[in-house]
Amino acid sequence: MLRALFIHLSCSENPFPSGTLGGKKERSGKPPLPTIEAMSRSIDPALNRKIVSFGRSIFADLEDIEESPLSMRYWNSQLMQWSMSVPDFKVSLFRLVDVLPTLKSPEAVGDHVRQYLTEAAGRLHPSMAWLVGLSDCLLGRLITSFMVTRGVRQMASLFIAGADPKEALKPLRRLRRNGYCFTVDLLGEFCVCEEEAREYQARYIDALNTFGDEVPSWREAAPLAPGHPGEISPVCISVKLSALYSQTSSLNFKRSVDVLSERLSEIARAAQRRGALMYVDAEDSGNNPIIYESFKRVFSSPEFVSMPYPGIVIQAYSKGAESRVHEMLDFARSRGAPIAIRLVKGAYWDLERVLSAQNDWEFPLWTQKESSDACFERLSRILLDNTEHCLPAFGSHNIRSLSHACCYAEQRGLTPKNFEIQVLYGMAEPIAQAFKSRGYLTRMYVPLGDLLPGMGYLVRRLLENTSNESFLRHTFFDSEEVSTLLKEPHYSEPHDLAKDTTVPSTAATPQGDGVVMHLDY
């Protein structure tokens, strides 16, 4: 039952990188970067014992949390687990899901179902082979097309709250009713022309207007944690900045920063009018320097310098993450007002690996999960040591990582009002419930968008949920296994943190399947 319960949950995502394709900057006024030896030292044994004890209590809670069989989400997750149980069927299904948005007729859907799934369906179940066989005739194609399209939409609804802001109001209100705050992300992978970029920007402003009109009137809009900076407003959005300009590129750095700063300012202006909170998401190493520079330009301007807790995202799987944390803390000091910093692991690891290999660049990310986990914990401590300048938000589904943040905060004399926990919508409700029940403000990262065009996001979620390495696909009754999952991570690879790892070099990059990254948000 546990494996069914936790099929929603992921630990294989690679949340957001850092770096630049240009030259490195001097780090004046910042503490010297540590050596790998210093980074690898164990934390205080008493703190580690507290982390392990806290983590065990979270795992114990997870064993008792079950989705009701009366819930549609329960049956959707059961169906997803069953359909992903045969590896070759899973791969074929992913291929179908990936092309589904481009198929414009029932005949096209039926043909692709037959081509992609015929061979694998029989190994899953005889009934699946029969269903796929229906696509051999016209009527069968119509039936198959309807069932496949409906099934994929239901699967996508596990992770995407709605096609547009109005459709999302009901699930967002349910989250607030259940004690969770939210940040809304509008799905959009990239834009190819300025018309698309402007439409994407308009969607953000429309979302702020819709939520600003509706959400404050809810009874559930009352602060979930009175006095917490993250509950200044019940409305929060997360912006994918590169999609606001079709020519965003590291080779077009200055113009990209100029245009994106202007368009981000328009969104920030709408957020400020509505009293909403906002984050700017990190992306890949090529775009991140543009994103961070645009963020600093906008929120250091006189118009927005008083805007409370504008948020930025830093990715712990980047070797340059610690330098980026100090950069953002210095920015908050110079701004004279705190910012929010969401710390995540990273979501672009495979892309970065391919680009680095193609261009003969040194790989800018940690190649081992343990190094990313260790970096996440180290950066958590730095953020919690600087809560006068930032509101830390720890985005992870890794119980060890979150337990470390909570226990270190307590050791520092901080309270749950000094930071928050963030998880992905549809992926980690049991984990969110366990931390919420302990008094921690827990925020869901909620994607919105048309379900079929949102297939890129859906495929990433499915890959994470069905990975053999997924953190929460393990059975938690095994005490020895829980001990392994709660073990303190250490940096498992050398690295000179003072070196700019994103300029082209002849250093080797990870090749083939020898490196397995299974990060968690």
C-alpha positions in Angstrom: 0.0 0.0 0.0 2.9 2.3 0.8 4.3 2.1 -2.8 0.8 3.0 -4.1 0.6 5.9 -1.6 4.0 7.4 -2.5 3.8 7.0 -6.3 3.0 10.7 -6.3 6.3 11.6 -4.7 9.6 12.3 -6.3 13.2 12.4 -5.5 14.6 12.3 -9.0 14.0 15.8 -10.2 17.0 18.0 -10.7 15.5 21.6 -9.6 17.5 24.6 -11.2 21.3 25.3 -12.0 23.7 28.3 -12.0 26.7 29.7 -13.7 27.6 31.8 -16.7 29.2 31.4 -20.1 31.2 34.5 -19.6 34.2 35.4 -17.4 34.0 35.1 -13.6 33.6 38.1 -11.3 35.6 39.0 -8.3 34.0 38.2 -5.0 34.9 41.3 -3.0 33.7 41.5 0.5 32.5 37.9 0.7 33.8 35.2 2.9 36.5 33.0 1.2 35.1 30.0 -0.5 35.8 26.8 1.5 38.0 24.0 0.4 36.5 20.6 -0.4 38.1 19.2 2.8 36.3 21.9 4.9 33.1 21.2 3.1 33.3 17.5 3.7 33.6 17.8 7.5 30.7 16.3 9.5 28.3 18.4 11.3 28.0 18.4 15.1 27.2 14.9 16.2 24.5 16.1 18.6 22.8 18.0 15.8 23.0 15.0 13.5 21.4 12.7 16.1 18.6 15.2 16.4 18.1 15.3 12.6 18.0 11.5 12.5 15.4 11.4 15.3 13.3 14.1 13.7 13.5 12.3 10.3 12.4 9.0 11.8 9.4 10.7 13.3 8.5 12.0 9.8 8.9 8.6 8.3 6.7 7.2 11.1 4.0 9.7 10.2 4.2 8.8 6.5 3.3 5.2 7.3 0.0 6.4 8.8 -1.0 8.7 6.0 -3.3 7.1 3.4 -5.2 8.6 0.5 -8.9 7.8 0.7 -10.1 5.2 -1.8 -13.1 7.5 -2.3 -10.8 10.1 -3.8 -10.4 10.3 -7.6 -6.7 11.2 -7.0 -6.3 7.8 -5.3 -7.6 5.8 -8.3 -5.6 8.0 -10.7 -2.4 7.3 -8.8 -3.3 3.6 -8.7 -3.8 3.5 -12.4 -0.5 5.4 -13.0 1.4 3.0 -10.8 0.0 -0.1 -12.6 0.7 1.3 -16.1 4.3 2.2 -15.1 5.0 -1.3 -13.7 6.4 -2.7 -17.0 9.5 -0.7 -18.1 9.1 -1.0 -21.9 5.4 -0.1 -21.7 6.4 2.9 -19.5 8.9 4.1 -22.1 6.5 3.6 -25.0 3.8 5.5 -23.1 6.2 8.4 -22.5 6.8 8.6 -26.2 3.1 8.7 -26.9 2.4 11.3 -24.2 5.2 13.4 -25.6 3.7 13.6 -29.1 0.0 13.6 -28.1 -0.4 17.4 -28.2 0.6 17.4 -31.9 -2.0 14.7 -32.9 -5.0 16.6 -34.3 -7.4 13.7 -35.1 -8.7 10.5 -33.5 -7.2 8.6 -36.5 -3.7 10.0 -35.7 -4.0 9.2 -32.0 -5.2 5.7 -32.9 -2.3 5.1 -35.3 0.3 6.2 -32.8 -1.3 4.1 -30.0 -1.0 1.1 -32.2 2.6 1.8 -33.3 3.9 2.7 -29.8 2.0 0.4 -27.5 1.0 -2.8 -29.4 4.1 -4.8 -28.5 4.4 -3.7 -24.8 0.7 -3.7 -24.0 0.4 -7.5 -24.0 3.1 -7.7 -21.3 1.2 -5.3 -19.1 -2.2 -7.1 -19.2 -4.3 -8.9 -21.8 -7.0 -6.2 -21.4 -4.5 -3.6 -22.5 -3.5 -5.6 -25.6 -7.3 -5.8 -26.5 -7.7 -2.1 -26.0 -4.7 -1.3 -28.2 -6.0 -3.7 -30.8 -9.2 -1.7 -31.1 -7.2 0.9 -33.0 -7.1 -1.3 -36.1 -10.6 -0.2 -37.2 -12.1 3.3 -37.5 -14.6 2.9 -34.7 -11.8 1.4 -32.6 -9.6 4.4 -33.3 -12.3 6.8 -32.1 -12.7 4.8 -28.9 -9.0 4.4 -28.3 -8.4 8.1 -29.0 -11.1 9.1 -26.5 -9.8 6.8 -23.8 -6.1 7.6 -24.2 -6.7 11.4 -24.3 -9.0 11.2 -21.3 -6.5 9.0 -19.4 -3.6 11.3 -20.1 -5.6 14.3 -19.0 -6.6 12.6 -15.8 -2.9 11.7 -15.2 -1.9 15.3 -15.9 -4.5 16.6 -13.5 -2.5 15.0 -10.6 0.2 17.6 -11.2 -1.4 20.5 -13.0 -4.1 22.4 -11.0 -6.0 23.7 -14.0 -5.8 25.2 -17.5 -6.1 28.8 -16.4 -6.4 30.9 -13.2 -10.2 30.6 -13.0 -10.1 26.8 -13.3 -7.4 26.7 -10.6 -9.4 28.6 -8.0 -11.1 25.5 -6.7 -8.0 23.4 -6.1 -6.1 26.4 -4.7 -8.9 27.1 -2.3 -8.8 23.4 -1.3 -5.1 23.8 -0.5 -5.7 26.7 1.7 -8.5 24.9 3.4 -6.2 22.0 4.1 -3.6 24.4 5.6 -1.2 24.9 2.7 -0.2 28.1 1.0 0.7 28.1 -2.7 2.8 29.7 -5.4 1.5 29.4 -8.9 3.7 28.7 -12.0 2.3 29.2 -15.5 3.6 26.3 -17.7 5.7 27.5 -20.6 8.9 25.8 -21.8 10.1 28.6 -24.1 8.8 31.0 -26.7 9.8 31.3 -30.4 8.5 34.8 -31.2 7.7 38.1 -29.4 4.0 37.5 -29.8 4.2 34.4 -27.7 6.5 36.1 -25.2 4.0 39.0 -24.7 1.1 36.5 -24.4 3.0 34.7 -21.7 3.6 37.9 -19.8 -0.1 38.8 -20.2 -1.0 35.4 -18.7 0.9 36.3 -15.5 -0.8 39.7 -15.2 -4.2 38.0 -15.8 -3.4 35.4 -13.1 -2.5 38.2 -10.6 -5.7 40.0 -11.4 -7.8 36.9 -11.1 -6.2 35.8 -7.9 -6.2 39.3 -6.6 -9.9 39.6 -7.2 -10.9 36.3 -5.7 -8.5 34.9 -3.2 -8.5 37.7 -0.6 -12.3 37.3 -0.2 -12.0 33.6 0.8 -12.4 32.7 4.4 -9.4 30.4 3.8 -7.3 33.5 2.9 -6.8 34.2 6.6 -3.0 33.8 7.5 -2.2 30.1 8.1 0.8 31.3 10.3 0.1 34.8 11.6 3.2 36.9 11.6 5.0 34.7 9.1 6.6 36.8 6.3 5.5 34.1 3.8 1.8 34.8 4.7 1.9 38.6 4.1 -0.4 37.7 1.2 -2.3 34.5 0.3 -1.4 35.1 -3.4 2.0 34.1 -4.7 3.3 33.5 -8.3 6.6 32.0 -9.7 7.8 33.5 -12.9 9.8 31.6 -15.6 11.7 34.7 -16.8 13.4 33.4 -20.1 9.9 32.8 -21.6 9.2 36.5 -21.5 11.6 37.3 -24.3 12.1 35.2 -27.4 15.7 36.2 -27.9 16.9 35.4 -24.4 20.5 34.1 -24.8 23.9 34.4 -23.1 25.2 35.6 -26.4 22.6 38.4 -26.2 23.3 39.1 -22.5 22.8 42.9 -22.3 19.7 43.1 -24.5 18.3 40.0 -22.7 18.7 41.7 -19.3 17.3 45.0 -20.6 14.1 43.4 -22.1 13.5 40.9 -19.3 14.0 43.6 -16.6 11.4 45.7 -18.3 8.9 42.9 -18.6 9.5 41.5 -15.1 8.9 45.1 -13.8 5.5 45.0 -15.5 4.6 41.8 -13.7 6.1 43.1 -10.4 4.0 46.2 -10.8 0.8 44.1 -11.1 1.9 42.0 -8.1 2.6 45.1 -6.0 -0.9 46.5 -6.9 -2.5 43.3 -5.7 -0.2 42.9 -2.7 1.0 39.6 -4.0 4.3 37.8 -3.4 6.4 36.5 -6.2 9.4 34.4 -7.0 11.6 34.3 -10.1 12.5 30.8 -11.0 16.1 29.6 -11.9 16.6 27.7 -15.1 19.7 26.4 -16.9 23.3 27.6 -16.6 23.2 29.6 -19.8 20.2 31.6 -18.7 20.7 31.9 -14.9 23.2 34.8 -15.0 20.6 36.7 -17.1 17.9 35.8 -14.6 19.9 36.9 -11.5 21.1 40.1 -13.1 17.5 41.0 -14.1 16.2 40.1 -10.6 18.7 42.4 -9.0 18.1 45.2 -11.4 14.3 45.2 -10.9 14.2 44.8 -7.2 16.9 47.3 -6.4 15.0 50.0 -8.3 13.3 52.7 -6.2 9.9 51.5 -7.4 10.3 48.0 -6.0 12.9 48.4 -3.2 10.1 48.3 -0.6 8.3 45.3 -2.2 8.3 42.7 0.6 10.4 39.5 0.1 10.8 39.3 -3.7 11.9 35.7 -4.2 14.8 34.1 -6.2 15.7 30.5 -6.6 19.2 28.9 -6.1 20.0 25.3 -7.2 22.1 23.2 -4.8 23.2 20.9 -7.6 25.3 23.7 -9.1 28.9 23.8 -8.1 28.6 27.6 -8.0 25.6 27.6 -5.7 27.4 28.8 -2.6 28.9 31.8 -4.5 25.4 32.6 -5.7 24.0 32.5 -2.2 26.6 35.0 -1.0 25.8 37.2 -4.0 22.1 37.2 -3.2 22.7 37.9 0.5 25.0 40.8 -0.5 22.3 42.1 -2.8 19.7 42.0 0.1 22.1 43.9 2.3 22.7 46.6 -0.4 18.9 46.7 -1.1 18.3 47.5 2.6 15.4 45.0 2.7 15.2 41.2 2.9 14.5 38.9 0.0 13.1 35.4 -0.2 15.5 32.6 -1.3 14.1 29.3 -2.4 16.8 26.6 -2.2 16.2 23.6 -4.4 18.3 20.8 -5.9 17.8 21.3 -9.7 15.8 20.4 -12.7 18.1 20.6 -15.7 20.8 18.1 -15.0 20.4 16.0 -18.2 20.2 19.1 -20.4 23.3 20.5 -18.8 25.2 17.2 -19.3 24.3 17.1 -23.0 25.2 20.8 -23.6 28.5 20.5 -21.8 29.5 17.4 -23.8 28.5 19.0 -27.1 30.4 22.2 -26.5 33.4 20.7 -24.6 32.6 22.8 -21.5 33.4 21.7 -18.0 30.3 20.3 -16.3 29.0 23.0 -13.9 26.9 20.7 -11.7 27.6 18.0 -9.2 27.6 14.6 -10.8 26.6 12.7 -7.7 23.4 13.0 -5.7 25.2 12.9 -2.4 27.3 16.0 -3.3 24.1 17.9 -4.2 22.5 16.8 -0.9 25.6 17.9 1.0 25.6 21.2 -0.8 21.9 21.7 0.0 22.6 21.2 3.7 25.5 23.5 3.7 23.6 26.2 1.9 20.6 25.7 4.3 22.9 26.6 7.2 24.2 29.7 5.5 20.6 30.9 4.8 19.4 30.2 8.3 22.5 32.1 9.6 21.3 35.1 7.7 17.5 35.3 8.3 17.8 39.1 8.8 18.5 39.4 5.1 16.4 36.6 3.7 13.4 34.3 4.2 14.7 30.8 3.4 12.3 28.5 1.6 13.5 24.9 1.4 12.1 23.2 -1.7 12.7 19.4 -1.4 11.0 16.0 -1.0 14.1 14.6 0.7 13.2 14.0 4.4 16.8 14.2 5.5 17.3 17.6 3.7 14.2 19.1 5.3 14.8 17.6 8.7 18.3 19.1 8.7 16.9 22.6 8.0 14.3 22.3 10.7 16.7 21.0 13.3 19.5 23.5 12.5 17.0 26.3 12.7 16.0 25.1 16.2 19.6 24.9 17.2 20.1 28.5 16.1 17.1 29.6 18.2 14.9 30.3 15.2 11.2 29.5 15.0 9.1 28.1 12.2 8.2 31.7 11.4 11.8 32.3 10.1 11.5 29.9 7.1 9.2 27.8 5.1 8.9 24.4 3.4 8.0 24.0 -0.3 7.0 20.9 -2.2 5.6 20.3 -5.7 1.8 20.0 -6.1 0.6 16.5 -6.6 4.0 15.0 -5.7 4.5 15.2 -1.9 1.2 15.8 0.0 2.1 13.2 2.6 5.4 14.9 3.3 3.8 18.3 3.3 1.2 17.0 5.8 3.9 15.7 8.1 5.7 19.0 8.2 2.6 21.1 8.4 1.4 19.1 11.4 4.6 20.2 13.2 3.8 23.8 12.7 5.9 24.6 9.6 4.4 26.8 6.9 4.3 24.6 3.9 3.9 25.9 0.3 2.8 24.0 -2.7 4.4 24.9 -6.1 1.3 24.7 -8.3 1.6 24.6 -12.2 -1.2 25.9 -14.3 -1.7 25.5 -18.1 -3.5 23.5 -20.8 -3.0 19.9 -19.9 -2.0 18.6 -23.3 0.5 21.4 -24.1 1.8 20.9 -20.6 3.1 17.4 -21.5 6.7 18.5 -21.1 6.1 19.1 -17.5 4.0 16.0 -17.1 6.7 13.8 -18.7 9.3 15.1 -16.2 6.9 14.3 -13.3 6.2 10.8 -14.6 9.9 10.1 -15.0 10.6 11.2 -11.5 7.6 9.3 -10.0 8.6 6.0 -11.7 12.4 6.2 -11.3 13.8 3.2 -9.5 16.0 5.6 -7.6 13.0 7.6 -6.4 13.5 8.4 -2.7 9.9 7.6 -1.7 9.5 4.4 -3.7 11.3 2.6 -1.0 9.4 0.7 1.8 9.7 2.6 5.0 9.0 -0.2 7.4 12.7 -1.3 7.1 14.5 0.4 9.9 17.9 -0.2 8.4 16.8 1.4 5.1 15.4 4.5 6.9 18.8 4.8 8.6 20.5 4.9 5.2 18.0 7.5 3.9 18.7 9.7 6.9 22.5 9.3 6.8 24.5 12.6 6.7 25.6 13.3 3.1 29.1 14.3 2.2 30.7 15.8 -0.9 31.7 12.8 -3.0 33.7 14.6 -5.7 36.5 17.2 -5.6 35.9 20.7 -6.9 37.6 24.1 -6.7 34.7 26.3 -5.8 36.7 29.4 -6.6 37.0 28.3 -10.3 34.5 29.4 -12.9 33.2 26.0 -14.1 31.0 27.3 -16.9 33.6 28.6 -19.4 34.6 26.2 -22.2 37.3 23.8 -21.1 38.7 20.4 -22.0 37.5 18.8 -18.8 35.6 15.6 -19.1 31.8 15.6 -18.6 29.7 12.6 -17.4 29.1 10.2 -20.2 26.7 7.4 -20.8 24.6 5.8 -18.0 27.4 5.6 -15.4 26.1 8.6 -13.5 22.6 8.5 -12.0 21.1 11.7 -10.7 18.0 11.3 -8.7 17.5 14.6 -7.1 14.4 15.7 -5.3 12.8 19.0 -6.3 
